[in-house]
Structure formats: structure tokens, C-alpha cells
Amino acid sequence: MMKKLLPAAILYCTAVSLVQAQGTNLTWQQYDAMKAAGTLPSEFHLTYPAAAPVPVHAASMAKGGGGTGGECNCWKTPDGNYTTIDNATQWNASGFGNGDDGSYGPVSLPFNFNLYGNVYNTAYININGNISFGAPISTYSSNAFPGNGNVMVAPFWADVDLRGGAAGQNVVQYKLTSNALYVNWTNVGYYNSRTDKLATFQVIISDGTNTDVGVGSNVSFCYKEMGWTTGQASCTGSPSCTYGNQTYSCSNAGNAGYGFCGVPATVGANRGNGVDYIQFGRFNHPGTDYNGPFGDASGVGWLDNKNFVFNTAVSTQNIPPIASSTSLCDTVDVCVHELVNLDVNFLSPEPGQMTSAGYTITPPLNAVITETNTSPANTVNLHLQFVPTVADTANGGIHVITYTATDDGAPPLTSTVSTVIRVFYVAAPPPVITGDSIACADQGVVITASGGFQHYQWSNGWNGETVLVGPGTYFVQASTGACVMVSNSITVTEAPVPAPVISGVLFNCGGEPATLTANQPNGQPYTSYNWSNGSHDPSISVGTGSYSVTVGNAFGCQGTSAQVNVLSANAPTAFFSGNPNGNVFPGTTVVYTDHSNGNGATITSWAWNADTLGSGNATTFAPTFHTPGIYPITLTVTTSDGCTHTYTYNQVVVPTEIVVPNVFTPNNDGKNDALVFEGAQFYPNTSLKVFNRWGNEVYSNANYKNTWKPSKDIPEGTYFFILRLETGKEYTGNVTLLR
């Protein structure tokens, strides 16, 4: 059977410890209330009632130890030979608490389990992610190992809470065989009755002969998805923390990111004598960072899909490096042209210890192998990547990879693990991805894998030959039958989408067209234009209407502008008439009436202005004139389109009498230089004749406007004048000219 190689995910967990000691005696009801209130004393004692050992189930024993069956998966799915520990009854029936911090047992083991020299044939299954020996353990906040007391094997010692949850959640099951105890925590939540994040993990303990654990080892930890680390009651000091752009909290107080921070969870085994132990790490936040068994708390994501197999049937603390991987199968089947990734981690069990790792392949592969090796380190990662060739299928395609890791302990110890790679020939070449490598922001691009395969699994989780993707790097695994081919990778980068803004005069009067333009912010043109009126030019000349434009940039991305409204309107023609019409005498009230034309639009406002005589805003205006003079009367009209026009009429107010001068001095001093008959200028067609003393005419004008300035050849003296108005009225007399 073909085994699919999964990338080794790195996850992290955290736990908190509360040491039970002699002190205040508490019932379980008191314990629950004080835990919820955060008032548990530092020392207390829970009295466990006597309970009969849980018997060995005959059906389970008959099953035997089993084997891996060639599957590259440490997880043993519960079957009919498993017993489900019912949350509502069995935890209580055992006398050891409830579905929060309870225990189940003692469970009689049909084999001897060796924990660093102490041999046990009974065990307790504790809700909080561990198996203990000698006594149940309700402690929900874990300690780091080693420690006095807390004799346990702990795949994930944290504050598990089995209360509530939907179907398939908060399930704890176990199975006994003649040589092993299997315990599965499936989709379990955390205190206080939260199931928004879940964790799934498994422990197997044996006498060293169980093949699911591996002959020569007696403990196996296996993990699926691990989604939390800390319960609410394990908040200490700073119950909130930030990783990335998300804030988390182990408290329920006003924060949606529950389940992290606070006291870390612990993964390992502890003899309880303060000396003998193994610790794989402590975990208290999300993420895949791993800081080693004894460094700062790590991210719980590092545990996902991990498998730890080790031996506690030793009496020395110099333990050889421990291998962990998702690809340590008995046989891994791969195909020619398939991209193969193999990851193995070696953990140094002792603080400060350094391990170096290497590998050999027998017979050697013809494929080029790329090795990434972090040796020497406290935690070594050895990564191999290769694409098998046709030549690697010779002699059945069997190749044995042997991984070897040696620590620098005293004395140095070595661990060796092997897996078989079996290479199959397939005629089909691996798929090739084609498509655009530039994705416009928020739009994505379509990429396609070459055809001919039955199934396609893309690196982003999608299926099918063609997928729509955004920025990122993608590959696809294509399979026909047992073989899985890995394509080339394609990296899609994000390009900006243009955001065009239309500029131009959107409103004008007089019916002139508007010019609209849409260029980039730096003034450079776009690569393409598609205006809503069909034009493809950078600028357009348009009349009244609504317009938008879709542009393209150098990346091939398109963006559409907001719609603009253009109004190119006709201007109105302002006009009015007066009643009475024409020149008027002082004391006359003239009524001016609007006769303007909107030229297709409605006139909506009128603004009259007569300077010192006042203003108005109606269709008529009626000022009264008291003083002779010329008065500009102005009307400005505005249409519903917002266009305006102004018309001005000069209203003449004529005096009732003319003021006749008796002398004038045309010496160009700017004072009394002209012969002025005050008021005559307001009368049209006023004639003037001037005679000297001998009766000779020296000046004549049929429309006199007070402008005669005699030249120097006109001597000083007295002159006779005749001023005749258009009305027929005459003014005669003498005027003296002085220089």
C-alpha cells in the first residue's frame, strides 16, 4: 500500500502543576468550587475511597499486541476492543472525582511496566492527560520534570475538562492487551468546560514486547491536532499573551483567545524521586516554535502528528537520543518522479546534551539527495529530499535508510532507526503547473496542472486540475493508482490593482464640452483605457452625462473608477424692463420687471442690485430715485443647472432745472476748465451755441455734454450762449471766460 509522506509539523503545548500535600481535607464538591473560585489552598488532601481494580477484559487480551501493518501512522484508532470511560458515571463511580480532574482505576495490568526501576502492574488513567502509578493524580497544573511525587507517564499533562461538548468530543478510551495499555484522548477540551479548541493524543505503555510501540521500547506518545495548552484555573501572573497579531488568554475574562498562556503543559515521564525522568518539552502558546526539552515553553503546534517512542526500563539518566518522525514506517512506497521529503528529529533527553545525526542508504539511491542537518544540537532535525529515478527501481526498488544519532553523554550513546524505501516505476511524468504568476490584489489567478491523473491534491488543500489562488507558493500532488507525483512549484506574487480617479471640469455653463482624464498618481498614463462611452483614449471630451473608466496597469490588473456626472448647461439670458421707461425725474419710483430667458432650464433665483438704492431677490424690483444722476441697475439670474447671467441698465435721473454758470476758467488747472451747465448732461440732444460780443458764433454742439474747453485763441471776455433742451426749453445768458 502506498504511504503518503506528510511534512513534519511543529506544535507546542503548556501545562500547570499543583502539588497535592497533606493539609486541609477537601471533598470533591469543595474542590470543584474552590478551583472555580481560584481559592484552592497550597496544601490539601483528597481522600480517595477504596475501589476495586478494573478487571482485565478478556476480549481485549485476546487481541494481543498487534503490529503496525506497514502504516506510516502512530495513531491507533479505537475499535470494538476499546472501553469508553463514560463522563457521567464511570469517573464518579471510580471514586476519583468527576469529568474535570477525575481519575479512573486502578486498572489491573496483565504485564509489568518498568518505570526507571520501579515495576507496576496497576495504573490510573487521569483525565488531565497522564497515566499515574500508585495513586490517582488530580493535579491540573503541571510541573516540569524531574520532580518528587507525581509518578506518571504524561503524553500531555494539562487541565483537560471532559464536561460538555458535542458528539465526538471529550472522549477518553482505553484498551488492554496481554502486553500493553492503550489510552486515547480524542477531541478533548479544557477547563472551564470549553470546547472551542480541542486536543487529540494517545499513550501506549507496554512491557517492551508490543510491536505498536516497538520491541525494546515500552512507551509511545502519538499526537494528532493539538489546539490548546492551558485551562482557566492555570492562569498565573500574566494570564494574557500575544503571539503574532492575536492576543490569547487562559482566562475566560473578556478575551476570545482562550486556552493559552499561564502555566505550561508538560510532556514526558517522571519516576517521582527527583532524579529519573524524561521530558520532551513544555508548551504554553500556539505556533510551531520548539525550544527544546528544557528551554523556554514552546508552541503546541510542534506536537501535531509527532510520535515519541522511548524506553523507561532503564536505571540510568544517560538515555540515548530519541527519534521522532512522521515517516519512520517499516516500508514507505514512493514512485519514480515523485518528490520525496523525509524528516527525522532526534531529541537529547538530558539538559545541555548535544546530539549529532547522520544516515546511510543501502543500496544507494541514484537520485540526487538534498540533505539539511542541524547537527550538533540538543534537538537535531535531519531532512532528506529527493526525486527517485528509473534506476532506483532495480532489484525490486528496495532501499534501506538507516538513521544514526549519537549524543555527547558519558559515555556517548547511540540510537539507530531504519525504514525501507520501495521505489515503483510509473510511466507518467510528474504534473507541470502553468498559469499567471501575478495575482491582482483581491482577485487571484487561475493555475492549472497538466492532465492525465485521477486525483489532484494542491498544497493549499484544494482538489482538481485547475484552482484559483492568491499570492503564495503552490505545488500539486497528482496520483494515478498508488503513485503520487509532485509537480514543480509556482510562486504567485501580488500586484496592485489600479484605482483610477477621473479629473476634469465636471460642470460648465454655455454648453461647452468637458475634458475628462484618468492617469496614475505620478501623472504617467495607464497601459489601457476603456471609458463607459466606448473611448480607449487617456482623455475624452464629453457633454452632459455619467462617465466611468476601467484602466489596466503594466501587471495586467484592471481597476474601475467611481462614476462622475458631467453637466454642460446653457447659460440663461438676463433682461428686464422699467416702468416708466427711459429717463425719469427725481422722486420717481421705477418698477423693473424680469424678462430673462433660461434657455432650456428653469430660472430659480434673481439678484437685483442698485448700489445705494438697495437690492432684491424677486422677479420685480422698484427703487425710488431722489437725486439726479445715472444709476446702474443690475439683475443676475441663476438657473436650476447653476448657470448665471447678468444684465445692467443705466437709469438716468434728470434734474428738473439746469444750473447756468456765470464764469469758467479754461487754464487746464483741472478746476472749472469746461463750460458746464449742471444737469444738462442728463438730457439727450441738448444743443449749445456760444457767441462773442460782436455776435460771431465761436462754438456750436448739437448734443452738448459739458465738454467745451476754449482754445487759447479764444480770448478772455464775456460771451453769449443759447442752451436748448430737446424738450424745447431754452436757457440764454452771458458767461465770462477768464484764463
Helices and strands as residue ranges (DSSP letters): E 24-26, H 28-37, E 44-46, H 58-63, E 83-84, H 90-93, E 103-115, E 118-126, E 130-132, E 152-157, E 160-161, E 171-176, E 180-190, E 194-206, E 219-226, G 232-234, E 240-243, E 246-249, E 265-270, E 277-285, E 298-299, E 307-310, E 322-324, E 331-335, E 340-347, E 355-362, E 370-373, E 379-386, G 390-397, E 398-407, E 414-424, E 433-435, E 438-440, E 445-449, E 455-458, E 466-469, E 472-474, E 476-480, E 483-486, E 490-495, E 507-509, E 514-517, E 528-531, E 539-542, E 545-547, E 549-552, E 558-560, E 564-569, E 576-579, E 588-589, E 591-594, E 603-609, G 611-613, E 615-616, E 620-621, E 624-625, E 629-639, E 644-653, E 663-664, G 680-682, E 687-691, E 697-701, E 717-724, E 730-737
